[in-house]
Amino acid sequence: MANNSEKTRYSDAELQEFKEIILEKLRIAKEELSALTKSLNASNANGTDDTAGTFKTLEDGSATLEKEQTNQLAARQKKFIDNLEAALVRIENKTYGICRETGKLIPKERLRAVPHTTLSMEAKMKQY
């Protein structure tokens, strides 16, 4: 059995463990995106029919800001979902957990914390 420094990829059993972590994060992320989308759709319905006077301007501005923030959250959530789905593809290809800069295995602790990462901390630190 090769030790960790010689290991070039995670075993099928390890990949399955990561797959389960990613699938759970994906399920939660999709639920959150669905809630954000519903929130945006509800605010659209309320915002268009309101024809009250100018005293509503401040409230409208606040609603617009809230809508923009919700849009940004939804966009980030979509990107997170895309990254998780790409990680599932890497699991299927058996390339998951290999740093795209160094070619070394990304430590399990980092993958558990950020399961969609493609960079080891060593490579990530070089970006700054």
Summary of the structure (lengths in Angstrom):
residues: 128
radius of gyration: 21.0
end to end distance: 36.4
largest distance: 75.5
contacts: 313
relative contact order: 0.15
helix: 70%
strand: 2%
